Every structure is written in structure tokens, then in C-alpha cells.
Amino acid sequence: MISKTVKNKLRAILGKENLLDEKEDLICYSYDATTFQFKPELVIFPKTPEQISEILKIANQEKIPVVPRGGGTGLSGGSIPILGGMALVLTRMNKILEIDQENLTALVEPGVITEEFKIIVEKLGLFYPPDPASMKMSTLGGNAAECAGGPHCLKYGVTRDYVLGLEVVLPTGEIIKIGSKVIKNVTGYDLTRLIIGSEGTLGVITKIILKLIPLPENFKTAIASFFTMEDAAKCVSKIIQARILPSTLEFMDHFSIKAVEEYSHLGLPQEAHALLLIEVDGEDTATKIQLNKIKEICKEENVIEFKSASTFEEREKIWEARRAVSPALGKISPLRLNEDVVVPRNKLTELIKETQSISKQYNLEIANFGHAGDGNLHLNILLKSRTPQVMKNAEEALNALYLKVIQMQGAISGEHGIGFLKSKYLSYALKEEQILLMKKIKTIFDPNNILNPGKIFVD
Amino acid sequence: MISKTVKNKLRAILGKENLLDEKEDLICYSYDATTFQFKPELVIFPKTPEQISEILKIANQEKIPVVPRGGGTGLSGGSIPILGGMALVLTRMNKILEIDQENLTALVEPGVITEEFKIIVEKLGLFYPPDPASMKMSTLGGNAAECAGGPHCLKYGVTRDYVLGLEVVLPTGEIIKIGSKVIKNVTGYDLTRLIIGSEGTLGVITKIILKLIPLPENFKTAIASFFTMEDAAKCVSKIIQARILPSTLEFMDHFSIKAVEEYSHLGLPQEAHALLLIEVDGEDTATKIQLNKIKEICKEENVIEFKSASTFEEREKIWEARRAVSPALGKISPLRLNEDVVVPRNKLTELIKETQSISKQYNLEIANFGHAGDGNLHLNILLKSRTPQVMKNAEEALNALYLKVIQMQGAISGEHGIGFLKSKYLSYALKEEQILLMKKIKTIFDPNNILNPGKIFVD
């Protein structure tokens, strides 16, 4: 329980309009994009690193859990206050402080919305590639804390590859600046990348120096449907072997195609068992040549239909199919588990076959879609109910899935992080020595375990 | 002193042909590419991670320093055994274990020579961009340990951006595998990037999973000379503002131009005070368009001469000028200090002016060259002698330089690392809290401080 005295101290630091403790407010900040819910005791909206520093000093002294939160769009429960304490919401620190067009960098506060930032830099002819599906609501701070991905990562890399430096408030209250406005920097250990993907457990990110690149001149988008997953997978493989690295290479299985068609009537071929959404970008002529080559490859692999977009509207329609997957599956089953495993790209077909056999074995409906180009599978388990038997089956299915993924040299999370949903599976992926090293690092940064406790590690 | 008993144990592990302790052998392994020299007591050439594990367990028990070493091309003294002990040389672990053309990855041992690897993957239409100047002799393991850079980093990023996973032997003997064969992986803290750039102080790298990309279809190379550094800098700025990201954007100052011309008579314009070497790569048409645009920009900024290469021989001649800088300066003064500071790209002119004033103030000859595109300046201080007064002046000059660089939001090392040459300046760049965090991380990995002791930190 956070005492009245502490609340008053916090109110004095933040101003009363930046602290909420009414039940209905607490409920709003007890969720993320998973279906789990744990109420914080207090919701606070700091506006400066100095305020966060003061708050963390108090929390550290009083041993109060502090859970940083951006847009609340996470899919591993990372920003849910599972042990109560304070939800530290960073959405009011949402200024773009600088876009430096000469050095191709930006300095932002953590609460800036990802898509808003992308649109602003694009107007300047610049490009910030990371594009998590939640980018309309997710924040750049949350993206950094989770090392977010997205369809563009195949060609352009993940959030980590675009963070040059950070300002971070440590759980003990110190404000540190790590990295800098330069691409090359080898000054001691890489604390910047240690914070990236640490899921808000090592420090609160209060400023981010981002790397930008020139906006590609043009892009070409196409959608290709196939009778079998194998045909689609062969295309992916041949595209890469033709030394083409598409900016996007997404796929959907039969279940997802049907679901999308029922949901939004886009005219997707119902006989298709696999669908690829392909985008190439770069110089105009180059993209034309690449798209033609891709079309040829698809034909060689018995494509049912290959449609390329020639207008912005056509492109939007293609993307609509991909974007509709998640809501369409959500309509079929609101109780779905959204997975995020990743395997080397050429093992994706094998993994999908495995999910089909898991589906039968545990009597669960599974939809497969995701980033074919980088082997990142967002399979969804569609639960019909939450009865103990169904939940037990789902847990065993996930268990089987993770073991298979590890065996295939993959990872149990590609984009969503470990949070608390996957903490008990961390030992599948990592040896005891590695987990021990990580826990010791956590202790160095956060000796009293106040910052986002209960995440990543089982304790 | 390493006892006879210990030596015998090591010999039993390694085989006698993989252990050297004759004085003349020890001398060979007492250098790197700096001018400093410290003899190890023993030179060992392990061939497996298991051997390294056994050796480190012994070293850990006996508190014997172990200094990992690749090609010995480092420029910060990182692989010099300043406290004696064993030089652990990884050059006999030099196999390319796999090049996976479907997943665009490679699995290599640490002793593979950088350039040899680059050539082999290029024959397969693949590209490993990092290209440190020493790549003919440097090893991929050393590159990973130092997070090596090179001219291509402007467009393609540094070694860190191409390492997906590592096998590492910890100083306490455990063998861990971190990261994996996938681009996206958010499974706990990013130990992979913590090891990258840790200069052999946290673990011995025994395998590396590298990311490869498709080889660009074509490239265009040009050399442009200018009457003033300001003109050249304006060109750099305008090229970036035209949203062109060259694959290389190198420069030399008047002193370097003169030195190269005296050394290799390439016909460089002697009246030039700045020279840019520019390369663009990508699809054929795109590179032509970009090079034309760059030529226009150079004309607008009063270029003296703009020469583009139309044959492989012409390209080689252009690169010869850049590659000759270091040997040409070495001929003028074998006692030179090769610097590696970095500032945001648009502050490079200001930094160069600063070096000119430092040159006057401390009566030292300074040559400036380096990577204009990413603000990484390899200024060389050419010492006429090693008298106490000259050395004192050089030290004060470096001191002034580092302070200026920090003030300009730069870093005291872009590519070479801290090693022991810059350890006393680490506190210029980082706050005490950060250094303390790093030291605590070191202690977690290496409680007895046996692995490359005396590097990065002063203690």
C-alpha cells in the first residue's frame, strides 16, 4: 500500500493533475493489448526526467513497484503492474525535440506516437523504418523498451538499429545519457543496447536519439496467392536467392485468408492456402525490375493470382488485407493468444506444419500469419472458452511450440518481448548461466527490484 | 609468473605445438598496431571453445591475466598484454563453418580474416559491409570484440549491426550461446551487443553468427578536390540533404593530400585543401543518377576537379589515394598518434579548425583524414621525436581535442575502442555512474579480473 504521506510527496512533485488514484482511472491503466489485468495503486504522468528521478528515489526508499508505460499496446504484459505500485505513464512527455536534417537524427521524448513521428519525418524526405502493427498508438519509448519490430525489419532492421543514444533515469534516481548523435561510438560497454529491449526493467527512457535514413524514392506492392504453403515458401526462398530483399514480405495461411474475407470482403481467392504480401522499395527503375522478377518467380511456383498495385488506392487495398487479419481473428474469437515465435526463414514451412499438428493434437484452432521474410510467425490460438481444459490444452500447445522453435534455432519472442507471459519459458531459450548473468545485471541497475518487477524473470 | 605446473597443464590441454614461451615468440605477440609493447609470459593457440574453457578455469583459479588476440591490428592497445599473462591467440580457429544462402547468415570462427570472408561471400552475390582499414589482416572475432567500423558504415552500419549471435566462453569457463540465426529476437537482455565492443574484457568469442545482405548491383566512385575544407563540407551536407546516402564519403586535408602525392605520385591537385572520395552503390540506373547529382553539387561548391571512375582500374586508383594516407603519413613520421574521434557530421569542419588551432598551440604537425560521412576523424599527430616536451605537448593536445569532441556531442572513439590508450579519458565521455555500472558488469562476468585486465577502465 502506498501511504498517504508518499502520495502527498508525489503530488507535490508532479502537480495534482498528474496523479490519479480513483478506481475508474486505475482500471484504465491495468491493461495492455493482452487479455490480462492487474490494477496499479496509483497512476502518474511525469513531465521531466527530474520528476522521474525524484519519484524513483522515493519508490526505491519505500520499495514501491514502478511500471513504466507508453501506449499500452504491448503483447507480453510488459506494462501491466502485476505487483501493484505505480503505473508511470510517459504519454505526456511527447515532444519531438529536434529533427536534424544535416545529421539525419532526431531527438524525441518517449511518449511520441510512432506513426505520427514517421509521418512527420517522411514529409521531410526522411525515413524511420520500424513499423510495429500498433504504431498508430504505440510510443517510441515503448518501442525502444521492447525493441519493437514490424514488417519493414526484414530489409531495415529493428528498433535497436535506429537508436543512437538514450537519456535514462536509473531505478536509483540517477539520470544518465548514453550513446550520442553519431553512428560510430565505442566508448565502453554498449549500455544503449542493453537498455533497448530490457522491457522497462533497467531504467526509464526519457529521451531517445534516433537515426533516420533517406526516404526510398518509390515502392511497388503486390499480393500473390498460392494453393499450398510450400509454393509460397519456395517463392520466398527464390526471391532471397535472387538477391532481392523486399521491404516487406508478409504472409497469411488459409485460416487467416478466410477470416479476412469474411470480415472485409476484399475478394481474396478462397481456394488459396497461402498469401504473400510483397513490397519492394528504392529507386523507381530498380523497384520495377525487382517486382517483375518477383512476378516471374511466383509464376514458376504456380501462383493462383498475382496482383500488383498501380495506384495508392490499390496499394491501400492490398495492405487492408494484411491489417484486417488481427481484427478478423479477434471477431472469430476475442479470447485469442497472439504468438510471436521466430525461426530462420527457411524453416517457416516446417514450423507451420508443426502448428497444424499441434492444432489437431490439442484440439485448438490456430491461424498463422506474420513476417515470412524474417521467419517471425504471429500464430494465433483462437480459444473457444476459458474452461480449465481449454486453458490446459493451450498451455501445452504453447509449450510444444516453444520447444520446437528452440530446436529449430529460433527464438520464443521476435518482437513482443518476454514480459510476464513468457517468463516461465525463458529457461527454454537460455541456459541457466545466461539467465543468471541477466539477473545480476538487473540487480546492478535496480538493487531493490522496484522497476517493473516480475517481468522477464521468474522469481 | 606462470608456474611450470600450470604450463604443463596448459600444454596437456593444447598440445605442445600450440603453446609458445620462447623469448622471440613472446616478442612477436607483444605488439599491436600502436607503438606500444608489453610481453606476455606465454602465447597460446587454442582450437576449440572447450580448450578455452579449460584454460580460463585454470587462469581464473591461478589469477593469471588472459588477453584475447586476433590479427593484432588494433589501434588502442586492446590486445596488448599490459599485465603479462597469456596471449590467447585465436588465429587458428579460422574456419567459415557455414554460409546459409537461404537465411543470409554465416557462422564463422573468430580467426577468419575479414577481407577473405568478404571476398568469399561476394562471390555468392552476398555482402558483409564492415570494412575496417586493417581488413586484410584483421579477424572477424577482433572486429566483433572492438565493434569495428570502416568507410561503408555511413550507409551500412557497424559490425554490431551484422552480428546476430555469438558463442562466448566466459572468464569463469562457462560456454554460452547468445542470440540466434534470426534478425528479430527479444529474449531477455541483449547480451550479444554487450559483448560486441567490450574489447575482450567480458568473454572470449568463439563463434559468430553474421547477417549478410544482397551484394549491391553496381557502384560508382568519384574523387573531388576543393580549395577549402568549407566547400567540401558544404558538399557533404548538400549530398545528405539531397537524400543521397553514399556507401562511402571519405576525406583528406591538405597535409594528407601532399603526403599522399609525395608518397605515391597519383597526380592529386596540390592546390587542394580538401579532397572527397565518394562512392554510391545500388541499382545501376540509381547510382548513375546519384553520381550526376553529386557532381552538380560539387560544381556548385567550386570543385577544382571531379573525376569519376569508369573502369575497375580507375576505381582502384581513386581508392589508392585513400589507402595511401596512412603509409604516407607513417613515412613522414613513424612516431605518429593515430586518432579516432567522432562528431556529428555537420560539425566536422569546426572540429578540423580546432585541430588546426591545437596544432599551432602545441607546435605539432597534424594531418586530418577520415570518414566525412559519419564525422569520424582519423587525425594523425606526427611526432618528430619522443622527447618529454614533445610527449607532454601531444598529451595536452589530445586532452584539448577530447574535451572539444565531448562538447560537440561526439565520442572519443568511433572505431578503435578505449583499450588502454584512452582509458584515462573515459571519464571525459561518461559520467561516474555510467563507468560504475560498466565496472559492475565487468565484475559479474569476470569476478577475478583475469580477462584482458587493465583495459577500458583505469583502476
Chai-1 contact restraints between the chains, C-beta under 6 A:
chainA,res_idxA,chainB,res_idxB,connection_type,confidence,min_distance_angstrom,max_distance_angstrom,comment,restraint_id
A,E102,B,S237,contact,1.0,0.0,6.0,A-B,restraint_1
A,E102,B,N346,contact,1.0,0.0,6.0,A-B,restraint_2
A,N103,B,P344,contact,1.0,0.0,6.0,A-B,restraint_3
A,N103,B,R345,contact,1.0,0.0,6.0,A-B,restraint_4
A,N103,B,N346,contact,1.0,0.0,6.0,A-B,restraint_5
A,G125,B,R243,contact,1.0,0.0,6.0,A-B,restraint_6
A,C147,B,V186,contact,1.0,0.0,6.0,A-B,restraint_7
A,G149,B,K184,contact,1.0,0.0,6.0,A-B,restraint_8
A,V158,B,K184,contact,1.0,0.0,6.0,A-B,restraint_9
A,D161,B,D161,contact,1.0,0.0,6.0,A-B,restraint_10
A,E174,B,E433,contact,1.0,0.0,6.0,A-B,restraint_11
A,I176,B,E433,contact,1.0,0.0,6.0,A-B,restraint_12
A,I176,B,Q434,contact,1.0,0.0,6.0,A-B,restraint_13
A,S180,B,Q409,contact,1.0,0.0,6.0,A-B,restraint_14
A,S180,B,A411,contact,1.0,0.0,6.0,A-B,restraint_15
A,K181,B,P344,contact,1.0,0.0,6.0,A-B,restraint_16
A,K181,B,Q409,contact,1.0,0.0,6.0,A-B,restraint_17
A,V182,B,V342,contact,1.0,0.0,6.0,A-B,restraint_18
A,V182,B,G375,contact,1.0,0.0,6.0,A-B,restraint_19
A,V182,B,G410,contact,1.0,0.0,6.0,A-B,restraint_20
A,V182,B,A411,contact,1.0,0.0,6.0,A-B,restraint_21
A,I183,B,D374,contact,1.0,0.0,6.0,A-B,restraint_22
A,K184,B,G149,contact,1.0,0.0,6.0,A-B,restraint_23
A,K184,B,V158,contact,1.0,0.0,6.0,A-B,restraint_24
A,K184,B,V342,contact,1.0,0.0,6.0,A-B,restraint_25
A,K184,B,D374,contact,1.0,0.0,6.0,A-B,restraint_26
A,K184,B,N376,contact,1.0,0.0,6.0,A-B,restraint_27
A,K184,B,G414,contact,1.0,0.0,6.0,A-B,restraint_28
A,K184,B,E415,contact,1.0,0.0,6.0,A-B,restraint_29
A,N185,B,A411,contact,1.0,0.0,6.0,A-B,restraint_30
A,V186,B,C147,contact,1.0,0.0,6.0,A-B,restraint_31
A,V186,B,G197,contact,1.0,0.0,6.0,A-B,restraint_32
A,V186,B,S413,contact,1.0,0.0,6.0,A-B,restraint_33
A,V186,B,G417,contact,1.0,0.0,6.0,A-B,restraint_34
A,T187,B,A411,contact,1.0,0.0,6.0,A-B,restraint_35
A,T187,B,I412,contact,1.0,0.0,6.0,A-B,restraint_36
A,T187,B,S413,contact,1.0,0.0,6.0,A-B,restraint_37
A,T187,B,A429,contact,1.0,0.0,6.0,A-B,restraint_38
A,G188,B,M438,contact,1.0,0.0,6.0,A-B,restraint_39
A,G188,B,I456,contact,1.0,0.0,6.0,A-B,restraint_40
A,Y189,B,S198,contact,1.0,0.0,6.0,A-B,restraint_41
A,Y189,B,M438,contact,1.0,0.0,6.0,A-B,restraint_42
A,Y189,B,I441,contact,1.0,0.0,6.0,A-B,restraint_43
A,D190,B,R193,contact,1.0,0.0,6.0,A-B,restraint_44
A,D190,B,G197,contact,1.0,0.0,6.0,A-B,restraint_45
A,R193,B,D190,contact,1.0,0.0,6.0,A-B,restraint_46
A,R193,B,R193,contact,1.0,0.0,6.0,A-B,restraint_47
A,L194,B,L194,contact,1.0,0.0,6.0,A-B,restraint_48
A,G197,B,V186,contact,1.0,0.0,6.0,A-B,restraint_49
A,G197,B,D190,contact,1.0,0.0,6.0,A-B,restraint_50
A,S198,B,Y189,contact,1.0,0.0,6.0,A-B,restraint_51
A,P214,B,R243,contact,1.0,0.0,6.0,A-B,restraint_52
A,P214,B,L245,contact,1.0,0.0,6.0,A-B,restraint_53
A,S237,B,E102,contact,1.0,0.0,6.0,A-B,restraint_54
A,R243,B,G125,contact,1.0,0.0,6.0,A-B,restraint_55
A,R243,B,P214,contact,1.0,0.0,6.0,A-B,restraint_56
A,L245,B,P214,contact,1.0,0.0,6.0,A-B,restraint_57
A,E283,B,E283,contact,1.0,0.0,6.0,A-B,restraint_58
A,E283,B,A286,contact,1.0,0.0,6.0,A-B,restraint_59
A,T285,B,T285,contact,1.0,0.0,6.0,A-B,restraint_60
A,A286,B,E283,contact,1.0,0.0,6.0,A-B,restraint_61
A,A286,B,A286,contact,1.0,0.0,6.0,A-B,restraint_62
A,V342,B,V182,contact,1.0,0.0,6.0,A-B,restraint_63
A,V342,B,K184,contact,1.0,0.0,6.0,A-B,restraint_64
A,P344,B,N103,contact,1.0,0.0,6.0,A-B,restraint_65
A,P344,B,K181,contact,1.0,0.0,6.0,A-B,restraint_66
A,R345,B,N103,contact,1.0,0.0,6.0,A-B,restraint_67
A,N346,B,E102,contact,1.0,0.0,6.0,A-B,restraint_68
A,N346,B,N103,contact,1.0,0.0,6.0,A-B,restraint_69
A,D374,B,I183,contact,1.0,0.0,6.0,A-B,restraint_70
A,D374,B,K184,contact,1.0,0.0,6.0,A-B,restraint_71
A,G375,B,V182,contact,1.0,0.0,6.0,A-B,restraint_72
A,N376,B,K184,contact,1.0,0.0,6.0,A-B,restraint_73
A,Q409,B,S180,contact,1.0,0.0,6.0,A-B,restraint_74
A,Q409,B,K181,contact,1.0,0.0,6.0,A-B,restraint_75
A,A411,B,S180,contact,1.0,0.0,6.0,A-B,restraint_76
A,A411,B,V182,contact,1.0,0.0,6.0,A-B,restraint_77
A,A411,B,N185,contact,1.0,0.0,6.0,A-B,restraint_78
A,A411,B,T187,contact,1.0,0.0,6.0,A-B,restraint_79
A,I412,B,T187,contact,1.0,0.0,6.0,A-B,restraint_80
A,S413,B,V186,contact,1.0,0.0,6.0,A-B,restraint_81
A,S413,B,T187,contact,1.0,0.0,6.0,A-B,restraint_82
A,G414,B,K184,contact,1.0,0.0,6.0,A-B,restraint_83
A,E415,B,K184,contact,1.0,0.0,6.0,A-B,restraint_84
A,G417,B,V186,contact,1.0,0.0,6.0,A-B,restraint_85
A,A429,B,T187,contact,1.0,0.0,6.0,A-B,restraint_86
A,E433,B,E174,contact,1.0,0.0,6.0,A-B,restraint_87
A,E433,B,I176,contact,1.0,0.0,6.0,A-B,restraint_88
A,Q434,B,I176,contact,1.0,0.0,6.0,A-B,restraint_89
A,M438,B,G188,contact,1.0,0.0,6.0,A-B,restraint_90
A,M438,B,Y189,contact,1.0,0.0,6.0,A-B,restraint_91
A,K440,B,I444,contact,1.0,0.0,6.0,A-B,restraint_92
A,I441,B,Y189,contact,1.0,0.0,6.0,A-B,restraint_93
A,I444,B,K440,contact,1.0,0.0,6.0,A-B,restraint_94
A,I456,B,G188,contact,1.0,0.0,6.0,A-B,restraint_95
